[in-house]
Amino acid sequence: LFSMFIHPDKELYREFYSLWIALMVANAIIFLVGVVLNSLALYVFCFRTKTKTTSVIYTINLIVTDLLVGFSLPVRIIMFYSAGDCLNCSLVHIFGYFVNMYCSILFLTCICVDRYLAIVQVEASRKWRNPTCAKGICVFIWIFATVVTFSILTMAIQFAECCLSKILVLMVCEYFFPLIIIIFFTTRIMCALSKPSLMHQSRERRMRAVQLLITVLIIFMICFTPFHVRQVAISINPDMPHDVSLLVYHVTVTLSSLNSCMDPIVYCFVTNNFQSTMKNIFRKTEPGQTSVDILGMNKNSKGS
């Protein structure tokens, strides 16, 4: 059952050496770009942003997961050459990689829900949108992703094909359910922002909210959907040719790694405040305004 869902690098190396080289080069580029962008973003959010609002807390956790995914890529290559056929060594890397991938999915979901609450349900959500609650949610996400990923790998290794349905349920919890939430709230916020009752909010703020949600949805579709479609397909059709399963697995895993390079769009390029801070850093001057909710879209309102 494990071999249906997970294909170690040694298989691709033996059967498709050229593709293995190409994917390793792609992973090296993803590592360099992702680590640089996310390190800069982490510096800005931790040291140049004084007010740690809910959006900032979720984003910091997202940055940490992206950095861990990025650093796992060179570890993957090192372990391949040093550990050889050691399955346990591969499992440690696989476990860490997928925990961080699913944490990224859940933190992106939190950012979308937080934007909806901040713009559409301002008063009703005020007591929930506070740093203490956000930190508790982040702790829960780390624990939840760890437990569910461990459960999937354990069942895939130790049990027979009767566990396929359970694995599918767990994957739905960690991917397809968050995807439905993001689509739902993206649609809701786009409809809500067209109502006269919300027209008092600045056009710039409304546009940024829509851009943020659409960006998250695009990241989901490009980075995470192919891998999970492959996992569902292999569950429905266990007799899929081994070569096809192997190729699709490694290509889609590489696409999911690309998420660590695309997430900076969410917190770097969608908001002008973040861009201004980054420009000030590169100019080696102090930013004029650092106490700002980068994703909050409204720096003058604590409740937004």
N, C-alpha and C positions, 0 to 999 in steps of 0.2 A: 504493500500500500504506500509506503514511504516513497518508493521510486516513481510512483504515479504523479506525486505532487512536487517532489524535489529532485533536481538533477545536479549532483556535485560537478564542479569544474572539470574534474578529471575525465568525465564522459565527453564533454564538449572538446576538450583538448585532444583526446584520442580520435574522435570521429570527424570533427570539423575544425581542424587546427587553424585555418585561415580566419574563420569567423571568430574563433577564440581570441586571436591576436587583435582583430578589429574591435571586439568588445572590450578588451583590456585597455586599448588605446582610448576608446570612448569613456571608459570608467576613469582613466587617469585625468582626462580633460574635465569630466564632471567633478572629480575630487578637487582639482585646483580651483576651478571657478566657484564651486559651491563653498569651499572652506574660506576663500577670500571674501566673498560677498556676505556670508553669514557671520564671519568674524567681525567685519565692519558693522553689520547690523546689530550684533550683540553688544558691541562697544557703545553704540549710540543709545540703544534702549536701556542699558544698565547704567551708563555713566553720564549721558547727556540728556536723559529724560528724568526729571525729578519726580513727577507724579506717576506712580505706578498704578494706573487704572486697570480695569478688567481687560480691556483690549491689549494693553501693554503686557500684562501677565501672561495671557494666552500666547501672545506673539513671542515673548522670551522663551517660553517652553517649546514653541514650534521651531525657533532658531536652534535650540539645543538638540532637538531630535534631528534636524537637518545636518548639524555638525557631526553628530554621532554616525549618521548614515554616510556622510562624506568620509570620515576617518575609517569607516569599516571597509571602504574600497581598497586602499593599499594593504590593509590587514588581510583581505581576501587573497590578494596576490602573494603576499609573504607566506601565508599559511599553505597555499597551494604548493609552493616550492619547498617549504620546510617540513610540512606535515605529511605530504604525499597522500597515501591512501587512508590516513587516520580519519575514520568516520566521526568519532567523538569530537575531534578538532573542528571538523566541518560543521557539526551540529551547533557548537558554541557560537560560531560566526553566524550561521543561519538564524539561530534563535535571536541573537542581538540585532541582526539586520531587520527581521520582520517585526520585532517589538517596536523599533523606532519608526518603521514604515507605518504601522497602524497607529502609533501615537501621532504622527504627522496628520493622518487622515482625521483623527478625532479632534485635534487642536484646530485644524482648518474648519471643521464643523462648528466648533465653539465660537470661532471668530465670526462666522456667518450668522449664527443665532444671536450673538452679542450685538451685531450691527442692526439686526431686525428689532431687537428689544430697545436699543438706544434711540432708534429713529421713529418707530411705529408705536411701541408700547412704553413710552418714556416714564409715565407716572406709575403704571402698574408694575414695572420691572425694577423700580428704583431700589427696593430693599434687597433684591437678588443681585443687582449689578454692583457689587462692592468687592474690594481686594480679598477679603477673608473668604468669601464664597468662591471667588475665582481660584484661589490657591487650593481650596478643598477639592474643587472639580479637577484641577490639574493633577493632584495626588491620586484621585480616583482613576483618572485616565491612565496614568503610568501603571498602576496596579492592575487595572482591568486588561490593558493590552498585554501585560506580562503573563497574566494567568491564562487568558484566552489563547495566546500564541503558544504557550507551553502545552496547553491541552491539545491543540491541533497537532503539534509535532509528536507528542506522546502517543496519541491515537494512531497517527500515521505510521509510527515505528513499531508499535507493540501489537496492534490489533489488525484484524482481517477486514475484508471489504464491507462487512456489516456496519462499519463505522463511517462509511461514506456520507450517510445522511446527517450524522452529527457534525462532521467536518463542514458540510455545506451550511448548516445552521450557524456555526461559529463564524464562518466567512461572511454570512449575511449580516451578522451582528457587527462585525468590524469594518465592513466596506459598504455593502448595498444599502443598509439602513442609513448610515451617514449620508450616502449619495442622495437618497430620497429626501432626507431632511434639507440638504443644501438646495436641491431643485425646488422644494416646496417654499422655503423661505426666500429664495431668490425671486420666485414668481410673486410671492406675497408682497415683498418690499417694492418690487417694480410697479405692482398695481397700486399699492398704498401711496407711493410717492407721486402718483398722478392725480391724487385726490386734492380738492381745494383746501381741505383741513391741514394738509402738510405743505402747502405752497408757501407758508411763511418762512420755511427753512430756506436757506440760500440755495440757489441753483447749483453752485459749486459743490456744496455739501451733498446734495442729492445725487449729483453725477458721480461723485467719488464713491458713494455707497453702492451705486449700481455697478460701477467699474470693479470695485472690490469683489462683489459677489460673483460677477461674471468671470473674473480672473480665477477665483477659487474653483468655479465649475469647470473652466477650461483645463486647469491643472489636474483636476480629478479625471476628466475624460482622457487626457493625453497620457498621464503618468500611471494611473492606477487601474483604469478600466480594462486595458488589454490583459494584464496579469490575472485579474479576477475572472474575466471571461474565459481565459485559458483554464483556470482551476475548475470552473463550473463545467466546461466542456469535457475535461478529463474525468470528471465525476459522472457525467451522463454517459460518456463513451469511453469506458476503461480500456477498450481495445484500440484506441488511437495508435497509429504507427509510432514506434519509439523515436525514429528520426524526427518526425514532425513535432512530437511532444518535447523533445530535447531542444530543438531549435527555437520553438515558440517560447519555451520557459526562459531561456537565457536572454532572448531579445526583450521579452516583456519585463524581466527583472531589471535589465538595464534602463528601460523606460521609466520604471518606478524610481530608480536612483536619480533620474533626471529631475525629479521633484525637488531635490535639494538645491538645484540651480534655479528652478522656476519660482519657488516660494518667495525669494527676495522681491519679486515683482509685487507681491501682496503688500509688503511693508516698506519697500524701497521706492518703487516707481509709480505707484498709484496715488501717493500723497505728496503734495508739494512741501509740506513741513519737513518730511524726512529728507527730501532732496536738498532743501536749504541747509539742513544740518550737515549733510554729507559734503556739500560744497564748502561749507565753513571749515570742516575738518581738513579737507585737502588744501585749503588756502591757509591753514594754520592760524586761523583767527577764531575767537570765541563766538559762538552763535548768539544772536540777539535774544532768542527765545528758546529755551530748552524745556521748560515745564509745560509739556504739551502732550496730549494723548494723540500719538501718531496716527492711530487708526480711528480716533474718535470723531474726526471730521469737524469738530466744533470746539476749538481750544478755549473758548470763553465760557463754556457751560459745563459745570461739574456733573450734571445729571444726564448729559447726552450719551 
